[in-house]
Amino acid sequence: MLALSRKLNESVIVGGNIEFTILEIKGDQVKIGITAPKRLTIYRKELYDQIQEENKQAVGREQTENIKKLFLS
């Protein structure tokens, strides 16, 4: 992991086309602005992890149904 220190209104560029800017600092909270191409989807990590888990469960259910169909056919 790369750890960087940034001050208010300072930015970091990733991949040449994604910019993270420190917008506000209040106590232990930092507000970050992200400028990126519209084709990129950006999620908070906890939401991304939840989506991934739901996708895994859905695939598992689909595979179980497909196996049942094979044996019942």
Distance bins in CASP14 RR format, pairs under 12 A and 6 or more apart:
PFRMAT RR
TARGET T0000
AUTHOR 0000-0000-0000
RMODE 2
METHOD distances of the structure
MODEL  1
2 12 0 0 0 0 1 0 0 0 0 0 0
2 14 0 0 0 0 1 0 0 0 0 0 0
3 12 0 0 0 0 0 1 0 0 0 0 0
4 10 0 0 0 0 1 0 0 0 0 0 0
4 11 0 0 0 0 0 1 0 0 0 0 0
4 12 1 0 1 0 0 0 0 0 0 0 0
4 13 0 0 0 0 0 1 0 0 0 0 0
4 14 0 0 0 0 0 1 0 0 0 0 0
4 20 0 0 0 0 1 0 0 0 0 0 0
4 22 0 0 0 0 0 1 0 0 0 0 0
4 32 0 0 0 0 0 1 0 0 0 0 0
5 12 0 0 0 0 0 1 0 0 0 0 0
5 22 0 0 0 0 0 1 0 0 0 0 0
5 25 0 0 0 0 0 1 0 0 0 0 0
5 30 0 0 0 0 0 1 0 0 0 0 0
6 12 1 0 0 1 0 0 0 0 0 0 0
6 13 0 0 0 0 0 1 0 0 0 0 0
6 19 0 0 0 0 0 1 0 0 0 0 0
6 20 0 0 0 0 1 0 0 0 0 0 0
6 21 0 0 0 0 1 0 0 0 0 0 0
6 22 1 0 1 0 0 0 0 0 0 0 0
6 23 0 0 0 0 0 1 0 0 0 0 0
6 25 0 0 0 0 1 0 0 0 0 0 0
6 30 0 0 0 0 1 0 0 0 0 0 0
6 32 0 0 0 0 1 0 0 0 0 0 0
6 33 0 0 0 0 0 1 0 0 0 0 0
7 21 0 0 0 0 0 1 0 0 0 0 0
7 22 1 0 0 1 0 0 0 0 0 0 0
7 23 0 0 0 0 0 1 0 0 0 0 0
7 24 0 0 0 0 0 1 0 0 0 0 0
7 25 0 0 0 0 1 0 0 0 0 0 0
7 30 0 0 0 0 0 1 0 0 0 0 0
8 21 0 0 0 0 1 0 0 0 0 0 0
8 22 1 0 1 0 0 0 0 0 0 0 0
8 23 1 0 0 1 0 0 0 0 0 0 0
8 24 1 0 0 1 0 0 0 0 0 0 0
8 25 1 0 1 0 0 0 0 0 0 0 0
8 26 0 0 0 0 0 1 0 0 0 0 0
8 30 0 0 0 0 1 0 0 0 0 0 0
8 31 0 0 0 0 1 0 0 0 0 0 0
8 32 0 0 0 0 0 1 0 0 0 0 0
8 33 0 0 0 0 0 1 0 0 0 0 0
9 20 0 0 0 0 0 1 0 0 0 0 0
9 21 1 0 0 1 0 0 0 0 0 0 0
9 22 1 0 0 1 0 0 0 0 0 0 0
9 23 1 0 0 1 0 0 0 0 0 0 0
9 24 0 0 0 0 1 0 0 0 0 0 0
9 25 0 0 0 0 0 1 0 0 0 0 0
9 31 0 0 0 0 0 1 0 0 0 0 0
9 32 0 0 0 0 0 1 0 0 0 0 0
9 33 0 0 0 0 0 1 0 0 0 0 0
10 19 0 0 0 0 0 1 0 0 0 0 0
10 20 0 0 0 0 1 0 0 0 0 0 0
10 21 1 0 0 1 0 0 0 0 0 0 0
10 22 1 0 1 0 0 0 0 0 0 0 0
10 23 0 0 0 0 0 1 0 0 0 0 0
10 25 0 0 0 0 0 1 0 0 0 0 0
10 30 0 0 0 0 0 1 0 0 0 0 0
10 32 0 0 0 0 0 1 0 0 0 0 0
10 33 0 0 0 0 0 1 0 0 0 0 0
11 18 0 0 0 0 0 1 0 0 0 0 0
11 19 1 0 1 0 0 0 0 0 0 0 0
11 20 1 0 0 1 0 0 0 0 0 0 0
11 21 1 0 1 0 0 0 0 0 0 0 0
11 22 1 0 0 1 0 0 0 0 0 0 0
11 23 0 0 0 0 0 1 0 0 0 0 0
11 32 0 0 0 0 1 0 0 0 0 0 0
11 33 0 0 0 0 1 0 0 0 0 0 0
11 34 0 0 0 0 0 1 0 0 0 0 0
11 35 0 0 0 0 1 0 0 0 0 0 0
12 18 0 0 0 0 1 0 0 0 0 0 0
12 19 1 0 0 1 0 0 0 0 0 0 0
12 20 1 0 1 0 0 0 0 0 0 0 0
12 21 0 0 0 0 1 0 0 0 0 0 0
12 22 0 0 0 0 1 0 0 0 0 0 0
12 32 0 0 0 0 1 0 0 0 0 0 0
12 33 0 0 0 0 0 1 0 0 0 0 0
12 34 0 0 0 0 0 1 0 0 0 0 0
12 35 0 0 0 0 0 1 0 0 0 0 0
13 19 1 0 1 0 0 0 0 0 0 0 0
13 20 0 0 0 0 1 0 0 0 0 0 0
13 21 0 0 0 0 0 1 0 0 0 0 0
13 34 0 0 0 0 0 1 0 0 0 0 0
13 35 0 0 0 0 1 0 0 0 0 0 0
13 36 0 0 0 0 0 1 0 0 0 0 0
14 20 1 0 0 1 0 0 0 0 0 0 0
14 21 0 0 0 0 0 1 0 0 0 0 0
14 34 0 0 0 0 1 0 0 0 0 0 0
14 35 0 0 0 0 0 1 0 0 0 0 0
14 36 0 0 0 0 1 0 0 0 0 0 0
14 37 0 0 0 0 0 1 0 0 0 0 0
14 40 0 0 0 0 0 1 0 0 0 0 0
14 42 0 0 0 0 0 1 0 0 0 0 0
15 36 0 0 0 0 1 0 0 0 0 0 0
15 37 0 0 0 0 0 1 0 0 0 0 0
15 40 0 0 0 0 0 1 0 0 0 0 0
16 35 0 0 0 0 0 1 0 0 0 0 0
16 36 0 0 0 0 0 1 0 0 0 0 0
16 37 0 0 0 0 0 1 0 0 0 0 0
17 34 0 0 0 0 0 1 0 0 0 0 0
17 35 0 0 0 0 1 0 0 0 0 0 0
17 36 1 0 0 1 0 0 0 0 0 0 0
17 37 1 0 1 0 0 0 0 0 0 0 0
17 38 0 0 0 0 0 1 0 0 0 0 0
17 39 0 0 0 0 0 1 0 0 0 0 0
17 40 0 0 0 0 1 0 0 0 0 0 0
18 32 0 0 0 0 0 1 0 0 0 0 0
18 33 0 0 0 0 0 1 0 0 0 0 0
18 34 1 0 0 1 0 0 0 0 0 0 0
18 35 1 0 0 1 0 0 0 0 0 0 0
18 36 1 0 1 0 0 0 0 0 0 0 0
18 37 1 0 0 1 0 0 0 0 0 0 0
18 38 0 0 0 0 0 1 0 0 0 0 0
18 39 0 0 0 0 0 1 0 0 0 0 0
18 40 1 0 0 1 0 0 0 0 0 0 0
18 42 0 0 0 0 1 0 0 0 0 0 0
19 32 0 0 0 0 0 1 0 0 0 0 0
19 33 0 0 0 0 1 0 0 0 0 0 0
19 34 1 0 0 1 0 0 0 0 0 0 0
19 35 1 0 1 0 0 0 0 0 0 0 0
19 36 1 0 0 1 0 0 0 0 0 0 0
19 37 0 0 0 0 0 1 0 0 0 0 0
19 40 0 0 0 0 0 1 0 0 0 0 0
20 30 0 0 0 0 0 1 0 0 0 0 0
20 31 0 0 0 0 0 1 0 0 0 0 0
20 32 1 0 1 0 0 0 0 0 0 0 0
20 33 1 0 0 1 0 0 0 0 0 0 0
20 34 1 0 1 0 0 0 0 0 0 0 0
20 35 0 0 0 0 1 0 0 0 0 0 0
20 36 0 0 0 0 1 0 0 0 0 0 0
20 42 0 0 0 0 0 1 0 0 0 0 0
21 30 0 0 0 0 0 1 0 0 0 0 0
21 31 0 0 0 0 1 0 0 0 0 0 0
21 32 1 0 0 1 0 0 0 0 0 0 0
21 33 1 0 1 0 0 0 0 0 0 0 0
21 34 1 0 0 1 0 0 0 0 0 0 0
21 35 1 0 0 1 0 0 0 0 0 0 0
21 36 0 0 0 0 0 1 0 0 0 0 0
22 29 0 0 0 0 0 1 0 0 0 0 0
22 30 1 0 0 1 0 0 0 0 0 0 0
22 31 1 0 0 1 0 0 0 0 0 0 0
22 32 1 0 0 1 0 0 0 0 0 0 0
22 33 1 0 0 1 0 0 0 0 0 0 0
22 34 0 0 0 0 0 1 0 0 0 0 0
23 29 0 0 0 0 0 1 0 0 0 0 0
23 30 0 0 0 0 1 0 0 0 0 0 0
23 31 1 0 1 0 0 0 0 0 0 0 0
23 32 1 0 0 1 0 0 0 0 0 0 0
23 33 1 0 1 0 0 0 0 0 0 0 0
23 34 0 0 0 0 0 1 0 0 0 0 0
23 35 0 0 0 0 0 1 0 0 0 0 0
24 30 1 0 0 1 0 0 0 0 0 0 0
24 31 1 1 0 0 0 0 0 0 0 0 0
24 32 0 0 0 0 1 0 0 0 0 0 0
24 33 0 0 0 0 1 0 0 0 0 0 0
25 31 1 0 0 1 0 0 0 0 0 0 0
25 32 0 0 0 0 0 1 0 0 0 0 0
32 42 0 0 0 0 0 1 0 0 0 0 0
32 44 0 0 0 0 0 1 0 0 0 0 0
33 42 0 0 0 0 1 0 0 0 0 0 0
34 40 0 0 0 0 1 0 0 0 0 0 0
34 41 0 0 0 0 0 1 0 0 0 0 0
34 42 1 0 1 0 0 0 0 0 0 0 0
34 43 0 0 0 0 0 1 0 0 0 0 0
34 44 0 0 0 0 0 1 0 0 0 0 0
35 42 0 0 0 0 0 1 0 0 0 0 0
36 42 1 0 0 1 0 0 0 0 0 0 0
41 47 0 0 0 0 0 1 0 0 0 0 0
41 48 0 0 0 0 1 0 0 0 0 0 0
41 51 0 0 0 0 0 1 0 0 0 0 0
42 48 0 0 0 0 1 0 0 0 0 0 0
43 49 0 0 0 0 1 0 0 0 0 0 0
43 50 0 0 0 0 1 0 0 0 0 0 0
43 51 1 0 0 1 0 0 0 0 0 0 0
43 52 0 0 0 0 1 0 0 0 0 0 0
44 50 0 0 0 0 1 0 0 0 0 0 0
44 51 0 0 0 0 0 1 0 0 0 0 0
45 51 0 0 0 0 0 1 0 0 0 0 0
45 52 0 0 0 0 0 1 0 0 0 0 0
46 52 0 0 0 0 0 1 0 0 0 0 0
46 53 0 0 0 0 0 1 0 0 0 0 0
47 53 0 0 0 0 0 1 0 0 0 0 0
47 54 0 0 0 0 0 1 0 0 0 0 0
48 54 0 0 0 0 0 1 0 0 0 0 0
48 55 0 0 0 0 0 1 0 0 0 0 0
49 55 0 0 0 0 0 1 0 0 0 0 0
49 56 0 0 0 0 0 1 0 0 0 0 0
50 56 0 0 0 0 0 1 0 0 0 0 0
50 57 0 0 0 0 0 1 0 0 0 0 0
51 57 0 0 0 0 0 1 0 0 0 0 0
51 58 0 0 0 0 0 1 0 0 0 0 0
52 58 0 0 0 0 0 1 0 0 0 0 0
52 59 0 0 0 0 0 1 0 0 0 0 0
53 59 0 0 0 0 0 1 0 0 0 0 0
53 60 0 0 0 0 0 1 0 0 0 0 0
54 60 0 0 0 0 0 1 0 0 0 0 0
54 61 0 0 0 0 0 1 0 0 0 0 0
55 61 0 0 0 0 0 1 0 0 0 0 0
55 62 0 0 0 0 0 1 0 0 0 0 0
56 62 0 0 0 0 0 1 0 0 0 0 0
56 63 0 0 0 0 0 1 0 0 0 0 0
57 63 0 0 0 0 0 1 0 0 0 0 0
57 64 0 0 0 0 0 1 0 0 0 0 0
58 64 0 0 0 0 0 1 0 0 0 0 0
58 65 0 0 0 0 0 1 0 0 0 0 0
59 65 0 0 0 0 0 1 0 0 0 0 0
59 66 0 0 0 0 0 1 0 0 0 0 0
60 66 0 0 0 0 1 0 0 0 0 0 0
60 67 0 0 0 0 1 0 0 0 0 0 0
61 67 0 0 0 0 0 1 0 0 0 0 0
61 68 0 0 0 0 0 1 0 0 0 0 0
62 68 0 0 0 0 0 1 0 0 0 0 0
62 69 0 0 0 0 0 1 0 0 0 0 0
63 69 0 0 0 0 0 1 0 0 0 0 0
63 70 0 0 0 0 0 1 0 0 0 0 0
64 70 0 0 0 0 0 1 0 0 0 0 0
64 71 0 0 0 0 0 1 0 0 0 0 0
65 71 0 0 0 0 0 1 0 0 0 0 0
65 72 0 0 0 0 0 1 0 0 0 0 0
66 72 0 0 0 0 0 1 0 0 0 0 0
66 73 0 0 0 0 0 1 0 0 0 0 0
67 73 0 0 0 0 0 1 0 0 0 0 0
END
